[in-house]
C-alpha cells in the first residue's frame, strides 16, 4: 500500500517550495511527516518511514 510519484522541482516550483526541497533526490513521506534528502541506504529509509508513521 505504497504510492510514489516523481516530480521535477524545476517544473513545479510551488510544490518544491511547499515541501522545502533542499536537494535532489528528496523523498517526502506522508505529505511531509518525514523526509530524506539524497540517495540514502535502505535501512535509513525504512527508519524514516517508520518515524513518519508514528507522527
ROPA-135391 format. One record per residue (C-alpha): x, y, z; residue number from 1. Coordinates in nm, 3 decimals. Layout:
<nodes>
<node><xx>X</xx><yy>Y</yy><zz>Z</zz><n>NUM</n></node>
...
</nodes>
This chain:
<nodes>
<node><xx>0.000</xx><yy>0.000</yy><zz>0.000</zz><n>1</n></node>
<node><xx>0.265</xx><yy>0.244</yy><zz>-0.112</zz><n>2</n></node>
<node><xx>0.212</xx><yy>0.519</yy><zz>-0.365</zz><n>3</n></node>
<node><xx>0.507</xx><yy>0.701</yy><zz>-0.518</zz><n>4</n></node>
<node><xx>0.524</xx><yy>0.998</yy><zz>-0.752</zz><n>5</n></node>
<node><xx>0.822</xx><yy>1.167</yy><zz>-0.914</zz><n>6</n></node>
<node><xx>0.809</xx><yy>1.543</yy><zz>-0.957</zz><n>7</n></node>
<node><xx>1.060</xx><yy>1.769</yy><zz>-1.131</zz><n>8</n></node>
<node><xx>1.124</xx><yy>2.052</yy><zz>-0.882</zz><n>9</n></node>
<node><xx>1.223</xx><yy>2.290</yy><zz>-1.164</zz><n>10</n></node>
<node><xx>0.889</xx><yy>2.239</yy><zz>-1.338</zz><n>11</n></node>
<node><xx>0.681</xx><yy>2.262</yy><zz>-1.019</zz><n>12</n></node>
<node><xx>0.847</xx><yy>2.530</yy><zz>-0.803</zz><n>13</n></node>
<node><xx>0.536</xx><yy>2.584</yy><zz>-0.588</zz><n>14</n></node>
<node><xx>0.534</xx><yy>2.217</yy><zz>-0.493</zz><n>15</n></node>
<node><xx>0.910</xx><yy>2.224</yy><zz>-0.432</zz><n>16</n></node>
<node><xx>0.862</xx><yy>2.524</yy><zz>-0.201</zz><n>17</n></node>
<node><xx>0.569</xx><yy>2.358</yy><zz>-0.021</zz><n>18</n></node>
<node><xx>0.786</xx><yy>2.058</yy><zz>0.069</zz><n>19</n></node>
<node><xx>1.103</xx><yy>2.267</yy><zz>0.117</zz><n>20</n></node>
<node><xx>1.308</xx><yy>2.071</yy><zz>-0.135</zz><n>21</n></node>
<node><xx>1.673</xx><yy>2.103</yy><zz>-0.033</zz><n>22</n></node>
<node><xx>1.838</xx><yy>1.863</yy><zz>-0.274</zz><n>23</n></node>
<node><xx>1.779</xx><yy>1.602</yy><zz>-0.535</zz><n>24</n></node>
<node><xx>1.664</xx><yy>1.338</yy><zz>-0.489</zz><n>25</n></node>
<node><xx>1.439</xx><yy>1.425</yy><zz>-0.196</zz><n>26</n></node>
<node><xx>1.185</xx><yy>1.178</yy><zz>-0.068</zz><n>27</n></node>
<node><xx>0.882</xx><yy>1.323</yy><zz>0.110</zz><n>28</n></node>
<node><xx>0.693</xx><yy>1.074</yy><zz>0.327</zz><n>29</n></node>
<node><xx>0.324</xx><yy>1.107</yy><zz>0.420</zz><n>30</n></node>
<node><xx>0.279</xx><yy>1.464</yy><zz>0.294</zz><n>31</n></node>
<node><xx>0.580</xx><yy>1.595</yy><zz>0.483</zz><n>32</n></node>
<node><xx>0.570</xx><yy>1.396</yy><zz>0.807</zz><n>33</n></node>
<node><xx>0.907</xx><yy>1.257</yy><zz>0.706</zz><n>34</n></node>
<node><xx>1.174</xx><yy>1.345</yy><zz>0.456</zz><n>35</n></node>
<node><xx>1.506</xx><yy>1.217</yy><zz>0.326</zz><n>36</n></node>
<node><xx>1.748</xx><yy>1.412</yy><zz>0.109</zz><n>37</n></node>
<node><xx>1.990</xx><yy>1.239</yy><zz>-0.124</zz><n>38</n></node>
<node><xx>2.047</xx><yy>0.875</yy><zz>-0.202</zz><n>39</n></node>
<node><xx>2.029</xx><yy>0.706</yy><zz>0.137</zz><n>40</n></node>
<node><xx>2.076</xx><yy>0.344</yy><zz>0.246</zz><n>41</n></node>
<node><xx>1.770</xx><yy>0.121</yy><zz>0.260</zz><n>42</n></node>
<node><xx>1.787</xx><yy>0.087</yy><zz>0.639</zz><n>43</n></node>
<node><xx>1.781</xx><yy>0.462</yy><zz>0.690</zz><n>44</n></node>
<node><xx>1.486</xx><yy>0.498</yy><zz>0.451</zz><n>45</n></node>
<node><xx>1.297</xx><yy>0.233</yy><zz>0.646</zz><n>46</n></node>
<node><xx>1.370</xx><yy>0.420</yy><zz>0.970</zz><n>47</n></node>
<node><xx>1.241</xx><yy>0.746</yy><zz>0.815</zz><n>48</n></node>
<node><xx>0.920</xx><yy>0.574</yy><zz>0.703</zz><n>49</n></node>
<node><xx>0.862</xx><yy>0.417</yy><zz>1.046</zz><n>50</n></node>
<node><xx>0.924</xx><yy>0.752</yy><zz>1.214</zz><n>51</n></node>
<node><xx>0.678</xx><yy>0.928</yy><zz>0.980</zz><n>52</n></node>
<node><xx>0.411</xx><yy>0.668</yy><zz>1.055</zz><n>53</n></node>
<node><xx>0.439</xx><yy>0.742</yy><zz>1.428</zz><n>54</n></node>
<node><xx>0.381</xx><yy>1.116</yy><zz>1.379</zz><n>55</n></node>
</nodes>
